[in-house]
Amino acid sequence: MAAVKTTVTELPDSRVRLDAEVPADEVERRVQEVAKRLGRTLRIPGFRKGKVPPPVVIRRLGRESVLDEAVDSALGIWTNEAIVDSGIAAVGRARIDREELKLPKQGEPLAFSIEIGVRPRAELGKYKGLEVGRREPGVDDRAVDAELQTLRERLSTLETVERAAEQGDQVVIDYLGKLDGEPFAGGEGRDQSLELGSQRFIPGFEEQLVGASAGEQREITVTFPEDYPSEELAGREATFEITVNEVKAKRLPELDDDFAVDAGFDTLAELREDIATRLREAEQAQIEHDFEDAVLDAVVAEAKVEVPHELVHERAHELLEDTLNALAARGISPESYLRITGKDEETLAHEAEPQAERALRREAVLTALIEAERIEPSEEDLKEALQPVAEREGASVEHLLERVRTNGREDQLREDVAARKAVELLVSEAKPIPLEQAKAREQIWTPGKDQPESGQLWTPESSKSPDA
């Protein structure tokens, strides 16, 4: 990493200016890289194609032209280095005033300025001993029965029946779709199995097959949704000529010991107990997660955090970008996602603003708590955090930690582990109370607060001042 020198100046509204300086030798290295790359495509008499040396390229094109391209290609890298070097917790995209950026003379450093949002600061309120609602686990027979029903569905069999198709049946069909009387691409299928009620096809398609029998032919009309992926079909009305080849009914196994054996248990009682145990474990994990969230939100409510709207919008765009990247990794392009939602990026970012503000407030409070409690992750804490990844990759924790350090990600790991320890501290200090009691407290209104909303309660005792 280049030794980019950075000076930080705080600005209003949780923003900073970074004055960065790139050493002259780093600038020259980038110039030579660009000249070498350009030399692979230039044709100059006396030199073979692709073999034009950098000094000749610079003389031919002019140093300022090569320097301009070198700065343009490396500015993003230098900007990231400046942000990392400054130690700030950046929010949003960096803004660079390109008009003020002046190309340096040979042997001189490059200076430029960056303006960027940073994580807001929090003034902690009470954060120990807070009473926070926590629900009790409750796995009843209905939940077990629902899981058993799902398992029966998975172990069900299909049986051909000589009757009209009903909801839940599976029909085997041939179909031919037409737009304005003409077949369209992808609109034809043969011996396609379709479960009525599964909502796998276009809305209205499956419903029009209820009551059909094997050997019957039907013509149905449907309208493709406005957000249908195919622009040719989106929002258009189509007809389908359908032949029902077969009707199959789903046969669910009886709930008895034989069913339990098929599921890998000796008796139905053992199967029920296993399901109940797994449901209780999942319920307990969800309760722990919900309580942790509630504690953190309660601590945030006690703190003072100023979060400018512009910063919230910047973070909302970051959240949207994370979503689009995750979808792209699953083969869904940003363009397809926007078309499906029928919204542009600004609209989606605006919708993400409440989530973004909540995240910023939480991060600010946890950062203040880490400082107040002097939380410093140990070497063992870092290894413990990496243990699950090491197990998945089949690598040693020591090797993984060394890789993190080599990639320059140790500071981020330390910050994540410190935040985790801060949350654990808050949870350990909180006092759980019944969820109903916590909700009742939230409904109580006292003079001095905003006007009560419909349904809020006010009690005479709560209106008395401490000195009354």
Backbone hydrogen bonds, N-H to C=O, Kabsch-Sander energy under -0.5 kcal/mol:
donor,donor_aa,acceptor,acceptor_aa,energy
4,V,2,A,-2.1
5,K,3,A,-0.5
5,K,21,E,-2.3
7,T,19,D,-1.8
9,T,17,R,-2.5
11,L,15,R,-3.1
15,R,11,L,-0.9
16,V,116,I,-2.4
17,R,9,T,-2.9
18,L,114,I,-3.1
19,D,7,T,-2.7
19,D,17,R,-0.6
20,A,18,L,-0.8
20,A,112,F,-2.9
21,E,5,K,-2.3
22,V,110,L,-3.1
27,V,23,P,-2.0
28,E,24,A,-2.5
29,R,25,D,-1.9
30,R,26,E,-1.9
31,V,27,V,-2.1
32,Q,28,E,-2.5
33,E,29,R,-1.9
34,V,30,R,-2.4
35,A,31,V,-2.5
36,K,32,Q,-2.3
37,R,33,E,-2.2
38,L,34,V,-2.8
39,G,35,A,-1.9
40,R,36,K,-0.5
40,R,37,R,-1.1
41,T,38,L,-1.5
42,L,38,L,-1.3
44,I,42,L,-0.6
47,F,44,I,-2.0
50,G,39,G,-0.6
50,G,42,L,-0.8
51,K,48,R,-2.3
52,V,39,G,-1.2
56,V,53,P,-0.7
57,V,53,P,-1.9
58,I,54,P,-2.8
59,R,55,P,-2.1
60,R,56,V,-2.6
61,L,57,V,-2.9
62,G,58,I,-2.1
66,V,62,G,-1.8
67,L,63,R,-3.1
68,D,64,E,-2.5
69,E,65,S,-1.7
70,A,66,V,-2.3
71,V,67,L,-2.9
72,D,68,D,-2.2
73,S,69,E,-2.2
74,A,70,A,-1.7
75,L,71,V,-1.7
78,W,74,A,-2.6
79,T,75,L,-2.4
80,N,76,G,-2.2
81,E,77,I,-2.2
82,A,78,W,-2.3
83,I,79,T,-2.2
84,V,80,N,-2.5
85,D,81,E,-2.8
86,S,82,A,-1.8
87,G,83,I,-0.9
87,G,84,V,-0.8
88,I,83,I,-0.8
90,A,88,I,-1.0
91,V,117,G,-2.7
95,R,115,E,-2.8
96,I,94,A,-0.5
97,D,113,S,-0.6
98,R,96,I,-1.3
100,E,97,D,-0.8
101,L,97,D,-0.7
102,K,100,E,-0.6
108,E,105,K,-2.2
110,L,22,V,-2.0
111,A,109,P,-0.5
112,F,20,A,-2.1
114,I,18,L,-2.4
115,E,95,R,-2.3
116,I,16,V,-2.1
117,G,91,V,-0.9
118,V,14,S,-2.6
119,R,89,A,-2.1
123,E,304,K,-2.6
124,L,122,A,-0.7
129,G,429,E,-1.1
132,V,130,L,-0.6
132,V,431,K,-2.0
134,R,433,I,-2.5
140,D,138,G,-0.7
143,A,140,D,-0.5
144,V,140,D,-1.5
145,D,141,D,-2.9
146,A,142,R,-2.3
147,E,143,A,-1.9
148,L,144,V,-2.4
149,Q,145,D,-2.4
150,T,146,A,-2.0
151,L,147,E,-2.3
152,R,148,L,-2.5
153,E,149,Q,-2.2
154,R,150,T,-1.8
155,L,151,L,-1.8
156,S,153,E,-1.0
157,T,251,R,-2.0
159,E,249,A,-2.4
161,V,247,V,-2.6
163,R,161,V,-0.8
165,A,212,A,-3.0
168,G,196,L,-2.5
169,D,166,E,-2.4
170,Q,248,K,-3.2
171,V,194,L,-2.8
172,V,246,E,-2.4
173,I,171,V,-0.6
173,I,192,Q,-2.6
174,D,243,T,-2.2
175,Y,189,G,-2.8
176,L,241,E,-1.6
177,G,187,G,-2.6
178,K,239,T,-2.7
179,L,182,E,-3.1
180,D,178,K,-0.5
182,E,179,L,-2.2
184,F,177,G,-1.1
187,G,184,F,-1.9
189,G,175,Y,-2.2
192,Q,173,I,-2.9
194,L,171,V,-2.3
196,L,169,D,-2.7
196,L,194,L,-0.6
198,S,195,E,-1.9
205,F,202,I,-2.4
206,E,202,I,-0.5
208,Q,204,G,-1.0
209,L,206,E,-2.0
210,V,206,E,-0.6
210,V,207,E,-0.9
211,G,165,A,-2.6
212,A,209,L,-2.0
215,G,244,V,-3.7
216,E,213,S,-2.0
218,R,242,I,-2.8
220,I,240,F,-2.2
222,V,238,A,-2.6
224,F,236,R,-2.8
228,Y,225,P,-1.7
231,E,229,P,-0.6
233,L,230,S,-0.7
234,A,230,S,-2.4
235,G,224,F,-0.5
235,G,225,P,-1.1
236,R,233,L,-2.4
238,A,222,V,-3.1
239,T,178,K,-2.1
240,F,220,I,-2.6
241,E,176,L,-2.6
242,I,218,R,-3.5
242,I,240,F,-0.6
243,T,174,D,-2.4
244,V,216,E,-2.9
245,N,172,V,-3.0
245,N,243,T,-0.7
246,E,172,V,-1.3
248,K,170,Q,-3.5
249,A,159,E,-3.0
251,R,157,T,-3.5
252,L,250,K,-0.6
256,D,254,E,-1.6
260,A,256,D,-1.8
261,V,257,D,-2.2
262,D,258,D,-2.0
263,A,259,F,-1.3
264,G,261,V,-1.6
265,F,260,A,-2.9
271,L,267,T,-1.8
272,R,268,L,-2.7
273,E,269,A,-2.3
274,D,270,E,-2.3
275,I,271,L,-2.3
276,A,272,R,-2.6
277,T,273,E,-2.4
278,R,274,D,-2.3
279,L,275,I,-2.5
280,R,276,A,-2.4
281,E,277,T,-2.3
282,A,278,R,-2.3
283,E,279,L,-2.7
284,Q,280,R,-2.7
285,A,281,E,-2.2
286,Q,282,A,-2.1
287,I,283,E,-2.4
288,E,284,Q,-2.4
289,H,285,A,-2.1
290,D,286,Q,-2.8
291,F,287,I,-2.8
292,E,288,E,-2.3
293,D,289,H,-2.2
294,A,290,D,-2.5
295,V,291,F,-2.7
296,L,292,E,-2.3
297,D,293,D,-2.4
298,A,294,A,-2.1
299,V,295,V,-2.3
300,V,296,L,-2.3
301,A,297,D,-2.1
302,E,298,A,-1.1
303,A,299,V,-0.8
303,A,300,V,-0.8
304,K,123,E,-2.4
305,V,303,A,-0.6
306,E,121,R,-0.6
307,V,305,V,-0.7
312,V,308,P,-1.8
313,H,309,H,-2.6
314,E,310,E,-2.0
315,R,311,L,-2.4
316,A,312,V,-2.4
317,H,313,H,-1.9
318,E,314,E,-1.6
319,L,315,R,-2.5
320,L,316,A,-2.3
321,E,317,H,-2.5
322,D,318,E,-2.3
323,T,319,L,-2.0
324,L,320,L,-2.7
325,N,321,E,-2.4
326,A,322,D,-2.2
327,L,323,T,-2.4
328,A,324,L,-2.4
329,A,325,N,-1.8
330,R,326,A,-0.6
330,R,327,L,-1.0
331,G,328,A,-1.7
332,I,327,L,-2.6
333,S,331,G,-0.7
337,Y,333,S,-2.4
338,L,334,P,-2.6
339,R,335,E,-2.0
340,I,336,S,-2.6
341,T,337,Y,-2.5
342,G,338,L,-1.6
343,K,338,L,-1.1
348,L,344,D,-2.1
349,A,345,E,-2.7
350,H,346,E,-2.3
351,E,347,T,-2.0
352,A,348,L,-1.2
353,E,350,H,-1.2
356,A,352,A,-2.3
357,E,353,E,-2.9
358,R,354,P,-2.2
359,A,355,Q,-2.1
360,L,356,A,-2.3
361,R,357,E,-2.4
362,R,358,R,-2.3
363,E,359,A,-2.6
364,A,360,L,-2.4
365,V,361,R,-2.2
366,L,362,R,-2.7
367,T,363,E,-2.3
368,A,364,A,-2.1
369,L,365,V,-2.4
370,I,366,L,-2.5
371,E,367,T,-1.8
372,A,368,A,-2.6
373,E,369,L,-2.8
374,R,371,E,-0.5
375,I,370,I,-2.2
376,E,374,R,-0.6
382,L,378,S,-1.9
383,K,379,E,-2.1
384,E,380,E,-2.5
385,A,381,D,-2.0
386,L,382,L,-1.5
387,Q,383,K,-0.9
387,Q,384,E,-0.5
390,A,386,L,-2.6
391,E,387,Q,-2.3
392,R,388,P,-2.0
393,E,389,V,-2.3
394,G,390,A,-1.1
395,A,390,A,-2.1
400,L,396,S,-2.2
401,L,397,V,-2.7
402,E,398,E,-2.1
403,R,399,H,-1.9
404,V,400,L,-2.1
405,R,401,L,-2.1
406,T,402,E,-2.4
407,N,403,R,-2.1
408,G,405,R,-1.4
409,R,404,V,-2.8
413,L,409,R,-2.0
414,R,410,E,-3.0
415,E,411,D,-2.3
416,D,412,Q,-2.4
417,V,413,L,-2.7
418,A,414,R,-2.6
419,A,415,E,-2.3
420,R,416,D,-2.2
421,K,417,V,-2.4
422,A,418,A,-2.2
423,V,419,A,-2.3
424,E,420,R,-2.2
425,L,421,K,-2.1
426,L,422,A,-2.3
427,V,423,V,-2.5
428,S,424,E,-2.2
429,E,425,L,-1.6
430,A,426,L,-1.1
431,K,130,L,-3.3
433,I,132,V,-2.2
435,L,134,R,-0.6
438,A,434,P,-2.0
439,K,435,L,-2.4
440,A,436,E,-2.1
441,R,437,Q,-1.9
442,E,438,A,-1.7
443,Q,439,K,-1.0
444,I,440,A,-0.7
444,I,441,R,-0.9
445,W,457,L,-6.1
448,G,449,K,-0.6
449,K,446,T,-1.9
456,Q,453,E,-2.2
457,L,443,Q,-2.8
463,S,459,T,-0.6
463,S,460,P,-1.5
464,K,461,E,-1.2
468,A,465,S,-1.5
